[in-house]
Amino acid sequence: MDDLAEELGMSKKTLYASFAGKTDLLRAVLLDKFRSIAIDLERIASASSTDVLDSLHQLLACVQRHAEEIQPPFVRDIRREAPELFQLVQSRRRDVIQRYFGKILDEGRRAGIFRKDISTRLMIEILLGATEAIMNPPKMAELGLTPKSGFLTIITVVLEGVLTEKGRSRDRRGEKENKSRETRRERADRETERHGDRERRKERDKETRRPGDKERGDRAHDKTGDV
């Protein structure tokens, strides 16, 4: 709290006027993070995309971006020092999975991309069960996982298991299209870089040209013109 008050340029008394203690401050930070995640996921879920797999990939990319901010020591310390807030994290994570991935699974089953012989509720429960069993500090440390790698691996394994052949075909096609777009972008970047190199060489040639070069070149041109 001393460090935070100093960084914010305020007294600890002012800081404590808003937050009774470190636990309250941590709760506010966590709730703010989950609000940010919900806003991003809601934007993706409410977009008018008819491609279920594309929406799913966007959701996973969004989760990945947010998970990159979470480091194992942070999760370990919360579980040890503030177990009630660790429960809050688990509860909010469960809500996120049920709301946003449940919607995608429902849409995917209707589109024939996800298996219809497994209910959405059971898919979600399998996903939640794997997440809660693995996404805890002791198990992540044992398996050498980070919050990002662990969560994305669980989702990938579960979703791969419920894809139909139609879904797998479309997923492979989407991966090829993504790679093709990346290749075109890389080619464009290389061409831009080459163009920049040519322009830089021209500028260097101008700067290193000796003052007498232009005069000698003009005289040579005049003689050629006379001939």
C-alpha positions in Angstrom: 0.0 0.0 0.0 3.0 2.3 0.7 4.3 1.7 -2.8 1.0 2.2 -4.5 0.2 5.4 -2.6 3.6 6.7 -3.6 3.2 5.8 -7.3 -0.2 7.4 -7.4 1.1 10.5 -5.7 -1.4 10.4 -2.8 -1.3 9.7 0.9 -2.2 6.3 2.3 -5.0 7.9 4.2 -6.6 8.9 0.8 -6.1 5.4 -0.6 -7.6 3.8 2.5 -10.6 6.1 2.1 -11.5 4.1 -1.1 -10.2 0.7 -0.1 -10.3 -0.5 3.5 -7.3 -2.8 2.9 -5.3 -4.8 0.4 -7.9 -7.5 0.0 -10.5 -4.9 -1.0 -8.1 -3.4 -3.5 -7.3 -6.8 -5.0 -11.0 -7.6 -5.3 -11.6 -4.3 -7.2 -8.7 -5.1 -9.5 -10.0 -8.7 -10.2 -13.6 -7.5 -10.8 -12.3 -4.8 -13.2 -10.3 -7.4 -15.1 -13.3 -9.7 -15.4 -15.4 -6.7 -16.6 -12.8 -6.0 -19.3 -12.9 -9.7 -20.4 -16.7 -9.7 -20.5 -16.8 -6.6 -22.7 -14.3 -8.1 -25.2 -16.1 -11.4 -25.3 -19.5 -9.8 -25.6 -18.3 -7.8 -28.6 -17.2 -10.9 -30.3 -20.3 -12.9 -29.4 -22.7 -10.2 -30.6 -20.8 -9.6 -33.9 -22.8 -10.6 -37.0 -20.5 -13.4 -38.0 -22.2 -16.5 -39.5 -18.9 -18.5 -39.2 -19.1 -20.4 -35.9 -15.4 -21.5 -36.0 -14.2 -18.0 -36.8 -16.1 -16.7 -33.8 -14.6 -19.5 -31.7 -11.1 -18.7 -32.8 -11.7 -15.0 -31.9 -12.9 -16.0 -28.5 -9.8 -18.1 -27.9 -7.6 -15.3 -29.1 -9.3 -12.9 -26.7 -8.9 -15.3 -23.8 -5.2 -15.8 -24.8 -4.6 -12.0 -24.7 -6.0 -11.7 -21.2 -4.4 -14.9 -19.9 -1.0 -13.6 -20.9 -1.3 -11.0 -18.1 -1.7 -13.7 -15.4 1.5 -15.2 -14.1 1.7 -18.4 -11.9 3.0 -16.6 -8.8 0.0 -14.3 -8.9 -2.4 -17.3 -8.9 -0.4 -19.1 -6.2 -0.3 -16.1 -3.9 -4.0 -15.4 -4.3 -4.9 -19.1 -3.5 -2.6 -19.0 -0.4 -3.2 -15.4 1.0 -6.7 -14.7 -0.2 -8.6 -18.0 -0.7 -12.0 -16.2 -0.9 -10.7 -14.2 -3.9 -9.4 -17.4 -5.5 -12.9 -18.8 -5.2 -14.1 -15.5 -6.8 -11.7 -16.1 -9.8 -12.9 -19.7 -10.2 -16.6 -18.6 -10.1 -16.2 -15.8 -12.6 -14.2 -18.1 -14.9 -17.0 -20.6 -14.7 -19.5 -17.9 -15.6 -17.4 -16.9 -18.6 -17.1 -20.5 -19.9 -20.8 -21.2 -19.5 -22.0 -18.0 -21.1 -19.7 -17.5 -24.1 -18.5 -20.9 -24.9 -21.9 -22.4 -24.2 -23.4 -20.1 -26.9 -20.8 -21.0 -29.4 -21.3 -24.7 -28.7 -25.1 -24.3 -29.2 -24.6 -22.5 -32.5 -22.0 -25.1 -33.6 -24.4 -28.0 -32.9 -27.1 -26.4 -35.0 -24.6 -25.8 -37.8 -23.5 -29.4 -37.7 -19.9 -28.5 -36.7 -20.2 -29.9 -33.1 -21.5 -33.3 -32.3 -25.3 -33.5 -31.6 -25.0 -36.8 -29.6 -23.4 -34.8 -26.8 -25.4 -32.1 -25.1 -24.1 -28.6 -24.8 -24.5 -28.9 -21.0 -22.3 -32.0 -20.9 -19.6 -30.4 -23.1 -19.5 -27.4 -20.7 -19.3 -29.6 -17.7 -16.4 -31.6 -19.2 -14.7 -28.3 -20.0 -15.3 -26.9 -16.5 -14.3 -30.1 -14.8 -10.9 -30.2 -16.7 -10.4 -26.5 -16.0 -11.0 -26.7 -12.3 -8.9 -29.9 -11.9 -5.9 -28.5 -13.8 -6.0 -24.7 -13.4 -4.8 -24.6 -9.8 -1.3 -23.7 -8.7 -0.1 -27.1 -7.4 -1.3 -29.0 -10.5 0.0 -26.3 -13.0 3.4 -26.4 -11.2 3.4 -30.2 -11.4 2.6 -30.1 -15.1 4.8 -27.1 -16.0 1.9 -25.0 -17.2 1.1 -21.3 -17.2 -2.5 -20.1 -16.9 -2.4 -19.2 -20.6 -1.0 -22.5 -21.8 -3.1 -24.7 -19.5 -6.4 -23.1 -20.3 -5.9 -23.0 -24.0 -4.7 -26.6 -24.1 -7.8 -27.8 -22.1 -10.2 -25.9 -24.5 -8.4 -27.1 -27.6 -8.5 -30.8 -26.5 -12.1 -30.6 -25.5 -13.3 -28.8 -28.6 -11.3 -31.1 -30.9 -13.1 -34.0 -29.3 -16.6 -32.6 -30.1 -15.9 -31.5 -33.7 -17.7 -33.4 -36.4 -16.0 -34.3 -39.7 -17.6 -31.3 -41.2 -16.2 -29.1 -38.5 -12.8 -30.6 -38.8 -12.8 -30.0 -42.6 -13.8 -26.4 -42.1 -11.3 -25.9 -39.3 -8.5 -27.2 -41.5 -9.7 -25.0 -44.4 -9.7 -22.0 -42.0 -6.2 -22.8 -40.9 -5.0 -22.9 -44.5 -6.7 -19.6 -45.2 -5.1 -18.0 -42.1 -1.6 -19.3 -43.2 -2.2 -18.0 -46.7 -3.1 -14.6 -45.4 0.0 -14.6 -43.2 2.1 -15.6 -46.2 0.7 -12.8 -48.3 1.3 -10.3 -45.5 4.8 -11.6 -45.0 5.5 -11.1 -48.8 4.1 -7.6 -48.6 6.2 -6.8 -45.6 9.4 -8.1 -47.4 8.6 -6.0 -50.5 8.0 -2.9 -48.3 11.3 -3.6 -46.6 13.2 -4.1 -50.0 11.6 -0.8 -51.3 12.8 0.9 -48.1 16.3 -0.5 -48.6 16.4 0.8 -52.2 15.3 4.2 -51.1 17.9 4.3 -48.3 20.6 3.3 -50.7 19.6 6.1 -53.0 19.8 8.6 -50.1 23.2 7.3 -49.1 24.5 7.6 -52.7 23.4 11.2 -52.8 25.0 12.0 -49.5 28.3 10.3 -50.3 28.6 11.7 -53.9 31.7 14.0 -54.0 31.0 17.7 -54.8 33.0 17.5 -58.1 31.0 14.5 -59.3 28.1 16.5 -60.7 30.5 19.0 -62.4 32.5 16.3 -64.1 29.3 14.6 -65.1 28.0 17.8 -66.6 31.2 18.3 -68.6 31.0 14.7 -69.9 27.4 15.3 -71.0 28.4 18.5 -72.8 31.1 16.7 -74.7 28.8 13.9 -75.7 26.3 16.4 -76.7 28.8 18.2 -78.9 29.7 14.9 -80.6 
